[in-house]
Amino acid sequence: MEVLNRQRCFEGEQLRVQHRSQSLDCDMTFSLYLPPAARGGVVPLLYWLSGLTCTDENFVQKAGAQRYAAEHGVAIVAPDTSPRGEGVADDPEGAWDFGLGAGFYVNATESPWDRHYRMYDYIVDELPALLAEEFPVDVERASIFGHSMGGHGALVIALRNPAKFQSVSAFAPIVAPSQCPWGEKALGQYLGPDRENWKNYDSCALIEAGALQLPMLVDQGDADDFLEEQLRTGLLEQACADTGYEATIRYQSGYDHSYFFISSFVGSHIAFHARALEHSLAED
Ligand SMILES: N[C@@H](CCC(=O)N[C@@H](CSC=O)C(=O)NCC(=O)O)C(=O)O
């Protein structure tokens, strides 16, 4: 593991770290914000999962989250969105919605994708183990959030691992990849044509199958060009209504899909997670 960069930020530190990933079989880079409280001991951890075309850096540079993380004393790790490097398969036409920068947080089962595309295992198992060993973060007190494809990843990972996360939130998530063009393209190629296998990576399907309750917050801009065709927030509202799953789903007037939207509400999401993490500490 190598720390590539270290920046002072709101009295804490913004790091960029490179390491060899066993689950992805390639070198990976992630960003990690450590708040000033981390100088005095371990702090709770937020995972941020980014969307299509992103690296670990988009969130760090555009969301303005460090101010709030410093205030609440939480660390934020922002991993990359796919395996990278020589020999990692990409969309043959270099499409931006599949392959590099578009790992969809799944463990691929189909060749050639199964060779490196195991982002689910990377986020759920490998990254927490590495962070716990190397940094002052408490991976037992963790929450997860993300945007668009990363919102899908955050919801799916939390719904499948309710004991590992105290809360989940998402900005403009792809709520049902089985029912939108981006998701059908990605899951069809990473997981093959049997749609039964897609259900493990579909938030609405997981809620309909009886996923355990976690504190859940979703923000969706009503001026988001991807809302109707790709994100389909209404399907999440319907799945929650059908099953009694409690989620706060907010439509934000005039906001689009960009990081201007994320930066406007990131403080509210971090406060939401900080409350859940404090509550879990009180229960210990
Ligand atoms: N290149 C595309 C737009 C891609 C895009 O909007 N990516 C979003 C995530 S979309 C869903 O996962 C993003 O976060 N982009 C990075 C950023 O810094 O804004 C196009 O041309 O339409």
The ligand as an SDF file (V2000), in Angstrom:
LIG
                    3D

 22 21  0  0  0  0  0  0  0  0999 V2000
  -20.6280   11.2240  -19.8110 N   0  0  0  0  0  0  0  0  0  0  0  0
  -22.0310   11.1350  -19.6530 C   0  0  0  0  0  0  0  0  0  0  0  0
  -22.4800   11.5880  -18.2830 C   0  0  0  0  0  0  0  0  0  0  0  0
  -21.9660   10.7090  -17.2040 C   0  0  0  0  0  0  0  0  0  0  0  0
  -22.4810   11.1450  -15.8680 C   0  0  0  0  0  0  0  0  0  0  0  0
  -23.3730   11.9680  -15.7340 O   0  0  0  0  0  0  0  0  0  0  0  0
  -21.9000   10.5600  -14.8420 N   0  0  0  0  0  0  0  0  0  0  0  0
  -22.3400   10.8810  -13.5180 C   0  0  0  0  0  0  0  0  0  0  0  0
  -22.8660    9.6310  -12.8800 C   0  0  0  0  0  0  0  0  0  0  0  0
  -24.1900    8.9690  -13.8590 S   0  0  0  0  0  0  0  0  0  0  0  0
  -24.6570    7.5120  -13.0930 C   0  0  0  0  0  0  0  0  0  0  0  0
  -23.9920    6.7270  -12.5520 O   0  0  0  0  0  0  0  0  0  0  0  0
  -21.1770   11.4610  -12.7450 C   0  0  0  0  0  0  0  0  0  0  0  0
  -21.1190   11.3840  -11.5440 O   0  0  0  0  0  0  0  0  0  0  0  0
  -20.2520   12.0880  -13.4810 N   0  0  0  0  0  0  0  0  0  0  0  0
  -19.0330   12.6090  -12.9230 C   0  0  0  0  0  0  0  0  0  0  0  0
  -19.0510   14.0760  -12.5610 C   0  0  0  0  0  0  0  0  0  0  0  0
  -18.0230   14.5280  -11.9970 O   0  0  0  0  0  0  0  0  0  0  0  0
  -20.0500   14.7610  -12.7860 O   0  0  0  0  0  0  0  0  0  0  0  0
  -22.7330   11.9530  -20.6950 C   0  0  0  0  0  0  0  0  0  0  0  0
  -22.0160   12.4420  -21.5230 O   0  0  0  0  0  0  0  0  0  0  0  0
  -23.9680   12.0540  -20.6430 O   0  0  0  0  0  0  0  0  0  0  0  0
  1  2  1  0
  2  3  1  0
  2 20  1  0
  3  4  1  0
  4  5  1  0
  5  6  2  0
  5  7  1  0
  7  8  1  0
  8  9  1  0
  8 13  1  0
  9 10  1  0
 10 11  1  0
 11 12  2  0
 13 14  2  0
 13 15  1  0
 15 16  1  0
 16 17  1  0
 17 18  2  0
 17 19  1  0
 20 21  2  0
 20 22  1  0
M  END
$$$$
